[in-house]
Amino acid sequence: MKIDWSAIGSVFGVSLVFTVALVTLFTLGVNGLARREKAAAQGNSAALAVTGAYVCFAACAAAVAYGIYLIVAKA
């Protein structure tokens, strides 16, 4: 049995990059919702922050759904 170490390394690298990107997107979404709370406390509008937060959460959901699709389609 021969282990293809370069393939394992590339899978690790790609999964690490996508994990960091997904966590960053989710963090930006949470930050947008926090800005909404801060703006509401000050009496200001935060429509752009809320829209950005929803876009980030939708991108996270799409990435997770695509990952599940890849797992199911290859099985």
N, CA, C and O atoms as a GROMACS GRO file, in nm:
protein
  300
    1MET      N    1   0.085  -0.118   0.000
    1MET     CA    2   0.000   0.000   0.000
    1MET      C    3   0.089   0.124   0.000
    1MET      O    4   0.183   0.135   0.079
    2LYS      N    5   0.058   0.216  -0.090
    2LYS     CA    6   0.135   0.338  -0.100
    2LYS      C    7   0.044   0.457  -0.067
    2LYS      O    8  -0.065   0.471  -0.122
    3ILE      N    9   0.091   0.540   0.023
    3ILE     CA   10   0.014   0.657   0.063
    3ILE      C   11   0.059   0.776  -0.021
    3ILE      O   12   0.178   0.805  -0.030
    4ASP      N   13  -0.036   0.843  -0.081
    4ASP     CA   14  -0.007   0.962  -0.161
    4ASP      C   15  -0.009   1.084  -0.068
    4ASP      O   16  -0.114   1.144  -0.044
    5TRP      N   17   0.107   1.118  -0.015
    5TRP     CA   18   0.118   1.225   0.084
    5TRP      C   19   0.083   1.361   0.026
    5TRP      O   20   0.030   1.447   0.096
    6SER      N   21   0.113   1.382  -0.102
    6SER     CA   22   0.080   1.512  -0.162
    6SER      C   23  -0.071   1.530  -0.172
    6SER      O   24  -0.121   1.642  -0.154
    7ALA      N   25  -0.144   1.424  -0.200
    7ALA     CA   26  -0.291   1.433  -0.204
    7ALA      C   27  -0.347   1.462  -0.066
    7ALA      O   28  -0.440   1.542  -0.051
    8ILE      N   29  -0.292   1.397   0.036
    8ILE     CA   30  -0.338   1.423   0.173
    8ILE      C   31  -0.307   1.566   0.212
    8ILE      O   32  -0.389   1.632   0.276
    9GLY      N   33  -0.190   1.615   0.174
    9GLY     CA   34  -0.153   1.753   0.204
    9GLY      C   35  -0.242   1.853   0.134
    9GLY      O   36  -0.279   1.954   0.194
   10SER      N   37  -0.277   1.828   0.009
   10SER     CA   38  -0.363   1.922  -0.062
   10SER      C   39  -0.505   1.921  -0.006
   10SER      O   40  -0.568   2.026   0.002
   11VAL      N   41  -0.554   1.805   0.033
   11VAL     CA   42  -0.687   1.799   0.096
   11VAL      C   43  -0.686   1.875   0.228
   11VAL      O   44  -0.780   1.948   0.259
   12PHE      N   45  -0.579   1.858   0.305
   12PHE     CA   46  -0.568   1.931   0.432
   12PHE      C   47  -0.563   2.081   0.408
   12PHE      O   48  -0.629   2.157   0.478
   13GLY      N   49  -0.484   2.124   0.309
   13GLY     CA   50  -0.472   2.267   0.280
   13GLY      C   51  -0.603   2.329   0.235
   13GLY      O   52  -0.640   2.437   0.281
   14VAL      N   53  -0.673   2.262   0.147
   14VAL     CA   54  -0.800   2.314   0.097
   14VAL      C   55  -0.904   2.318   0.209
   14VAL      O   56  -0.979   2.415   0.222
   15SER      N   57  -0.909   2.213   0.290
   15SER     CA   58  -1.006   2.212   0.399
   15SER      C   59  -0.974   2.319   0.502
   15SER      O   60  -1.065   2.378   0.560
   16LEU      N   61  -0.847   2.345   0.526
   16LEU     CA   62  -0.809   2.450   0.621
   16LEU      C   63  -0.850   2.587   0.570
   16LEU      O   64  -0.903   2.669   0.646
   17VAL      N   65  -0.826   2.613   0.442
   17VAL     CA   66  -0.862   2.743   0.384
   17VAL      C   67  -1.013   2.764   0.388
   17VAL      O   68  -1.060   2.871   0.424
   18PHE      N   69  -1.088   2.662   0.351
   18PHE     CA   70  -1.234   2.677   0.351
   18PHE      C   71  -1.290   2.688   0.492
   18PHE      O   72  -1.390   2.757   0.514
   19THR      N   73  -1.229   2.620   0.588
   19THR     CA   74  -1.275   2.631   0.726
   19THR      C   75  -1.252   2.772   0.778
   19THR      O   76  -1.340   2.830   0.842
   20VAL      N   77  -1.134   2.827   0.753
   20VAL     CA   78  -1.106   2.964   0.797
   20VAL      C   79  -1.200   3.063   0.728
   20VAL      O   80  -1.248   3.157   0.791
   21ALA      N   81  -1.226   3.042   0.599
   21ALA     CA   82  -1.317   3.132   0.527
   21ALA      C   83  -1.459   3.124   0.583
   21ALA      O   84  -1.526   3.226   0.596
   22LEU      N   85  -1.504   3.004   0.615
   22LEU     CA   86  -1.639   2.987   0.668
   22LEU      C   87  -1.651   3.051   0.807
   22LEU      O   88  -1.752   3.116   0.837
   23VAL      N   89  -1.551   3.033   0.889
   23VAL     CA   90  -1.553   3.094   1.023
   23VAL      C   91  -1.549   3.246   1.010
   23VAL      O   92  -1.616   3.316   1.086
   24THR      N   93  -1.472   3.297   0.917
   24THR     CA   94  -1.464   3.442   0.896
   24THR      C   95  -1.599   3.497   0.850
   24THR      O   96  -1.644   3.601   0.898
   25LEU      N   97  -1.664   3.429   0.757
   25LEU     CA   98  -1.796   3.472   0.711
   25LEU      C   99  -1.897   3.474   0.826
   25LEU      O  100  -1.975   3.568   0.841
   26PHE      N  101  -1.896   3.369   0.906
   26PHE     CA  102  -1.990   3.362   1.018
   26PHE      C  103  -1.961   3.473   1.119
   26PHE      O  104  -2.053   3.533   1.175
   27THR      N  105  -1.833   3.500   1.143
   27THR     CA  106  -1.795   3.606   1.236
   27THR      C  107  -1.840   3.742   1.184
   27THR      O  108  -1.886   3.826   1.262
   28LEU      N  109  -1.826   3.765   1.054
   28LEU     CA  110  -1.874   3.890   0.997
   28LEU      C  111  -2.026   3.903   1.011
   28LEU      O  112  -2.077   4.013   1.033
   29GLY      N  113  -2.097   3.793   0.997
   29GLY     CA  114  -2.242   3.797   1.016
   29GLY      C  115  -2.281   3.831   1.159
   29GLY      O  116  -2.371   3.912   1.182
   30VAL      N  117  -2.213   3.770   1.253
   30VAL     CA  118  -2.241   3.800   1.394
   30VAL      C  119  -2.205   3.945   1.425
   30VAL      O  120  -2.276   4.012   1.501
   31ASN      N  121  -2.095   3.993   1.368
   31ASN     CA  122  -2.055   4.132   1.389
   31ASN      C  123  -2.158   4.228   1.331
   31ASN      O  124  -2.186   4.332   1.391
   32GLY      N  125  -2.216   4.194   1.216
   32GLY     CA  126  -2.320   4.278   1.159
   32GLY      C  127  -2.444   4.285   1.247
   32GLY      O  128  -2.505   4.391   1.261
   33LEU      N  129  -2.481   4.172   1.307
   33LEU     CA  130  -2.596   4.174   1.398
   33LEU      C  131  -2.564   4.252   1.525
   33LEU      O  132  -2.652   4.317   1.582
   34ALA      N  133  -2.441   4.247   1.570
   34ALA     CA  134  -2.402   4.325   1.687
   34ALA      C  135  -2.408   4.475   1.656
   34ALA      O  136  -2.446   4.555   1.742
   35ARG      N  137  -2.370   4.511   1.535
   35ARG     CA  138  -2.379   4.653   1.496
   35ARG      C  139  -2.526   4.698   1.491
   35ARG      O  140  -2.557   4.814   1.521
   36ARG      N  141  -2.615   4.607   1.453
   36ARG     CA  142  -2.757   4.641   1.452
   36ARG      C  143  -2.804   4.672   1.593
   36ARG      O  144  -2.877   4.769   1.615
   37GLU      N  145  -2.763   4.590   1.688
   37GLU     CA  146  -2.802   4.613   1.827
   37GLU      C  147  -2.746   4.745   1.878
   37GLU      O  148  -2.814   4.819   1.950
   38LYS      N  149  -2.621   4.774   1.841
   38LYS     CA  150  -2.559   4.899   1.885
   38LYS      C  151  -2.630   5.019   1.824
   38LYS      O  152  -2.653   5.120   1.891
   39ALA      N  153  -2.665   5.010   1.695
   39ALA     CA  154  -2.734   5.120   1.628
   39ALA      C  155  -2.875   5.138   1.683
   39ALA      O  156  -2.922   5.251   1.695
   40ALA      N  157  -2.942   5.029   1.716
   40ALA     CA  158  -3.077   5.040   1.772
   40ALA      C  159  -3.072   5.107   1.909
   40ALA      O  160  -3.162   5.182   1.944
   41ALA      N  161  -2.968   5.080   1.985
   41ALA     CA  162  -2.956   5.143   2.116
   41ALA      C  163  -2.929   5.293   2.103
   41ALA      O  164  -2.968   5.370   2.191
   42GLN      N  165  -2.864   5.333   1.996
   42GLN     CA  166  -2.836   5.474   1.974
   42GLN      C  167  -2.946   5.544   1.895
   42GLN      O  168  -2.943   5.667   1.880
   43GLY      N  169  -3.042   5.468   1.846
   43GLY     CA  170  -3.152   5.526   1.770
   43GLY      C  171  -3.121   5.546   1.623
   43GLY      O  172  -3.191   5.621   1.555
   44ASN      N  173  -3.018   5.480   1.572
   44ASN     CA  174  -2.980   5.493   1.431
   44ASN      C  175  -3.029   5.372   1.353
   44ASN      O  176  -3.074   5.272   1.410
   45SER      N  177  -3.018   5.382   1.220
   45SER     CA  178  -3.055   5.270   1.134
   45SER      C  179  -2.930   5.192   1.096
   45SER      O  180  -2.824   5.250   1.074
   46ALA      N  181  -2.943   5.062   1.091
   46ALA     CA  182  -2.830   4.976   1.055
   46ALA      C  183  -2.872   4.877   0.948
   46ALA      O  184  -2.840   4.759   0.955
   47ALA      N  185  -2.943   4.927   0.847
   47ALA     CA  186  -2.992   4.839   0.741
   47ALA      C  187  -2.878   4.774   0.664
   47ALA      O  188  -2.888   4.657   0.627
   48LEU      N  189  -2.770   4.846   0.641
   48LEU     CA  190  -2.657   4.790   0.567
   48LEU      C  191  -2.589   4.680   0.647
   48LEU      O  192  -2.548   4.578   0.590
   49ALA      N  193  -2.576   4.699   0.777
   49ALA     CA  194  -2.513   4.597   0.862
   49ALA      C  195  -2.599   4.471   0.867
   49ALA      O  196  -2.545   4.360   0.863
   50VAL      N  197  -2.728   4.487   0.875
   50VAL     CA  198  -2.818   4.371   0.880
   50VAL      C  199  -2.817   4.298   0.745
   50VAL      O  200  -2.816   4.175   0.742
   51THR      N  201  -2.819   4.373   0.637
   51THR     CA  202  -2.814   4.311   0.504
   51THR      C  203  -2.683   4.234   0.486
   51THR      O  204  -2.683   4.123   0.434
   52GLY      N  205  -2.572   4.294   0.528
   52GLY     CA  206  -2.443   4.226   0.520
   52GLY      C  207  -2.440   4.101   0.604
   52GLY      O  208  -2.383   4.000   0.564
   53ALA      N  209  -2.501   4.107   0.723
   53ALA     CA  210  -2.505   3.990   0.810
   53ALA      C  211  -2.585   3.877   0.745
   53ALA      O  212  -2.544   3.761   0.748
   54TYR      N  213  -2.699   3.911   0.686
   54TYR     CA  214  -2.781   3.808   0.621
   54TYR      C  215  -2.710   3.749   0.500
   54TYR      O  216  -2.722   3.629   0.474
   55VAL      N  217  -2.636   3.831   0.426
   55VAL     CA  218  -2.560   3.781   0.312
   55VAL      C  219  -2.452   3.685   0.359
   55VAL      O  220  -2.429   3.580   0.298
   56CYS      N  221  -2.384   3.720   0.469
   56CYS     CA  222  -2.280   3.632   0.524
   56CYS      C  223  -2.339   3.499   0.570
   56CYS      O  224  -2.283   3.393   0.543
   57PHE      N  225  -2.452   3.504   0.639
   57PHE     CA  226  -2.515   3.380   0.685
   57PHE      C  227  -2.565   3.296   0.568
   57PHE      O  228  -2.558   3.173   0.571
   58ALA      N  229  -2.616   3.362   0.464
   58ALA     CA  230  -2.660   3.288   0.346
   58ALA      C  231  -2.542   3.222   0.275
   58ALA      O  232  -2.555   3.110   0.226
   59ALA      N  233  -2.429   3.290   0.270
   59ALA     CA  234  -2.310   3.231   0.208
   59ALA      C  235  -2.261   3.112   0.290
   59ALA      O  236  -2.217   3.012   0.233
   60CYS      N  237  -2.268   3.122   0.422
   60CYS     CA  238  -2.231   3.009   0.508
   60CYS      C  239  -2.323   2.890   0.483
   60CYS      O  240  -2.277   2.776   0.469
   61ALA      N  241  -2.452   2.916   0.477
   61ALA     CA  242  -2.548   2.808   0.453
   61ALA      C  243  -2.526   2.746   0.315
   61ALA      O  244  -2.537   2.624   0.299
   62ALA      N  245  -2.497   2.829   0.216
   62ALA     CA  246  -2.472   2.776   0.081
   62ALA      C  247  -2.346   2.690   0.078
   62ALA      O  248  -2.344   2.586   0.011
   63ALA      N  249  -2.242   2.732   0.148
   63ALA     CA  250  -2.118   2.654   0.151
   63ALA      C  251  -2.139   2.519   0.220
   63ALA      O  252  -2.088   2.417   0.175
   64VAL      N  253  -2.214   2.520   0.329
   64VAL     CA  254  -2.243   2.394   0.399
   64VAL      C  255  -2.329   2.303   0.312
   64VAL      O  256  -2.305   2.183   0.304
   65ALA      N  257  -2.430   2.360   0.248
   65ALA     CA  258  -2.516   2.280   0.160
   65ALA      C  259  -2.436   2.221   0.043
   65ALA      O  260  -2.459   2.107   0.004
   66TYR      N  261  -2.344   2.298  -0.012
   66TYR     CA  262  -2.262   2.248  -0.122
   66TYR      C  263  -2.169   2.136  -0.073
   66TYR      O  264  -2.147   2.038  -0.145
   67GLY      N  265  -2.116   2.151   0.046
   67GLY     CA  266  -2.032   2.045   0.102
   67GLY      C  267  -2.110   1.916   0.123
   67GLY      O  268  -2.060   1.807   0.095
   68ILE      N  269  -2.232   1.928   0.173
   68ILE     CA  270  -2.316   1.810   0.192
   68ILE      C  271  -2.350   1.748   0.058
   68ILE      O  272  -2.353   1.626   0.044
   69TYR      N  273  -2.377   1.833  -0.042
   69TYR     CA  274  -2.404   1.783  -0.177
   69TYR      C  275  -2.284   1.704  -0.231
   69TYR      O  276  -2.302   1.597  -0.288
   70LEU      N  277  -2.165   1.757  -0.212
   70LEU     CA  278  -2.045   1.686  -0.260
   70LEU      C  279  -2.028   1.552  -0.191
   70LEU      O  280  -1.990   1.454  -0.255
   71ILE      N  281  -2.056   1.547  -0.062
   71ILE     CA  282  -2.042   1.422   0.012
   71ILE      C  283  -2.145   1.320  -0.038
   71ILE      O  284  -2.112   1.203  -0.058
   72VAL      N  285  -2.268   1.364  -0.056
   72VAL     CA  286  -2.375   1.273  -0.096
   72VAL      C  287  -2.357   1.229  -0.242
   72VAL      O  288  -2.382   1.113  -0.276
   73ALA      N  289  -2.315   1.321  -0.328
   73ALA     CA  290  -2.303   1.289  -0.471
   73ALA      C  291  -2.189   1.192  -0.496
   73ALA      O  292  -2.195   1.114  -0.591
   74LYS      N  293  -2.086   1.194  -0.415
   74LYS     CA  294  -1.972   1.106  -0.434
   74LYS      C  295  -1.989   0.972  -0.366
   74LYS      O  296  -1.910   0.880  -0.390
   75ALA      N  297  -2.089   0.959  -0.282
   75ALA     CA  298  -2.107   0.834  -0.208
   75ALA      C  299  -2.170   0.725  -0.291
   75ALA      O  300  -2.191   0.615  -0.242
   0.00000   0.00000   0.00000
